[in-house]
């Protein structure tokens, strides 16, 4: 799969994702306080019927986000060094 980038609400479920940036919005501070920081790894682990809300694994816990919140988080996925990051063990 080639490298892709898009908003978290449009990203695929069950694949390693890397946060690229956050939109400038009132939600940015709330998202950062919940662990959604640029450079952080995450994964969408579940989508409710209709796609809202979605559950993401970030920083070793599961967080529920509404679609409008997820739309403010930009992520990348695919054939990138991200696969190595996801599987690496941090000291």
N, C-alpha and C positions, 0 to 999 in steps of 0.2 A: 504494500500500500504506500503510495507516495505521501510525503509530508503534507499535512493540511493544517489550516488555521481557521478558527471561527469562534463564535460565542458558545459558551458552555451549554446553553439550552438547545443548541443544534448539534452538539458533539455526539459521537456514538457511545452507546452503553457498553461497559465491560472492557474497555481498552485503556491503557495508561495515557494520561493527559498531563500536560505541563502548562501551568498558568503563565501566559505571556504578559498580560497587562489587565488593568481594571479600567472600565469607563469612568470618566469624571462624573460622579453623581452623588446624591445624598447617601446612597448605599455603600459607597467605597469604603468608608471608615468601618461600617458594620461588618462588611465582608472581610476586611483585613483583620479585625478583632477576632473573627471566627476562624482565622488561619488561611484565608484565601489571599496569599501573597504572591507576587511575581516570582517565578522560579520554583514554586512549590508543586509537588506532584499530587495528582488526584485521579480518581476514577468514578464514573457514574455507576453506581451499583444497582439502582432500581429507579424506574419511572412509574408513577401511578397511571392508572387509566386516563387517557387524554393527555398524558405527559406532564401533569402538574399536580403535586410537587414532584421533585426528583431528589433522590438520596445520593450523596456523594461521599466517598471515603477520602478524607484529607487529614494529614497529620495524625494518623492512627485512630481516628474516630469517624463516625458517620454523622453527616450534617444534612438536614432537610432544607432545600431551597425552593422557592417559588420560581416559576419561569422568568418573571420579570427581574428577579435577583440574579438568576443564572445568566441572563442576557447581558449583564454588565461585566461578566468575567470572560476574557478572551484566552483561548487555549490552543495548543498545537498537539498533533498526534500523527502517527504514521511511522515510516522508516526514517528514524532519526536517532541520535545518541540517547534520546529519551528512553528507549528500551533498556539501554545499559544503566541509566540512572534508576529506573524503576526496580531493577533486579539487584542493584548494588546495596551493600550493607554499609551503613554509616558508622563511624567509630563511636 
